[in-house]
Amino acid sequence: MSEITPKLTVVGAGPGDVELITLKAIKAIEAANVILYDALINEELLKYASADAELIFVGKRKGCYAFQQEQINELIVAKAKEKGHVVRLKGGDPFIFGRGAEEIDYVRGFGLETFVVPGITSAIAVPAYQGIPLTKRGSSESFWVITATTKNHSLSTDVPLAAKSTATVVILMGMHKLAEIVEIFKSEGKQDTPMAIIQNGTRADENVGIGTVNTIEAIVAEKQLASPAIIVIGDVVENRVELSSVSEEVNKLV
């Protein structure tokens, strides 16, 4: 029997649309002996897994944890030593608020070979599907991407700094802190700044609310918007372009 080579490939699954997966990511999924997958991935991607692959859900949602992060780290090591190639399948890009680097740092201490396959981050793709470019000449020269919640569960101190800038601001994991975010932007005199909230972005059940800093909370209540959602604040929201269905148009070409 050949000796098992324990290794980890951290794979970005993209923002939700199953077709927004890279070829390299599919090859990694196909080659995996074990796949540990998160709550935000499109589970249709698991159809690319080998029939012999072990599939383990380790997803985390606010207030609901299948595994704690420390347990996930230990599980990666245990499964890699038992079966070989572990794929850690994460929503979006694993190095953008995905804790991919933390997992790689941990397992390298146990002698695992480590690889990463970047994914399309929801911070860019989700607004794009709604015709919102994060930069546009005359409207925005830069953008911030911020996680709303820090390790100690408080609002990131980068949010007040971003509110002072002229940049487009994209906030991830921020719905439970929406009232705080709105108040910060109002305190900077930006109550009329365009704002979008996009729930389940790029998926069939996508839900969108467009308004301003001053009106967005009422729109959220009206449209029953909730996590997982992306918050976009800036003039580019008002300048969004009209798009046809991306999937339908692309499918006509193949």
Stockholm file with secondary structure:
# STOCKHOLM 1.0

chainA/1-254         MSEITPKLTVVGAGPGDVELITLKAIKAIEAANVILYDALINEELLKYASADAELIFVGKRKGCYAFQQEQINELIVAKAKEKGHVVRLKGGDPFIFGRGAEEIDYVRGFGLETFVVPGITSAIAVPAYQGIPLTKRGSSESFWVITATTKNHSLSTDVPLAAKSTATVVILMGMHKLAEIVEIFKSEGKQDTPMAIIQNGTRADENVGIGTVNTIEAIVAEKQLASPAIIVIGDVVENRVELSSVSEEVNKLV
#=GR chainA/1-254 SS CCCCCCEEEEEECBSSCTTSCCHHHHHHHHHCSEEEECTTSCGGGGGGSCTTCEEEECCEETTEESSCHHHHHHHHHHHHHHHSEEEEEESBCTTSSSCHHHHHHHHHTTTCEEEEECCCCHHHHHHHHTTCCSCBTTTBSCEEEEESBCTTSSBCTHHHHHHTSSSEEEEESCGGGHHHHHHHHHHTTCTTSEEEEEESTTSTTCEEEEEETTTHHHHHHHHTCCSSEEEEESHHHHTCCCCCCHHHHHHTTC
#=GC SS_cons         CCCCCCEEEEEECBSSCTTSCCHHHHHHHHHCSEEEECTTSCGGGGGGSCTTCEEEECCEETTEESSCHHHHHHHHHHHHHHHSEEEEEESBCTTSSSCHHHHHHHHHTTTCEEEEECCCCHHHHHHHHTTCCSCBTTTBSCEEEEESBCTTSSBCTHHHHHHTSSSEEEEESCGGGHHHHHHHHHHTTCTTSEEEEEESTTSTTCEEEEEETTTHHHHHHHHTCCSSEEEEESHHHHTCCCCCCHHHHHHTTC
//
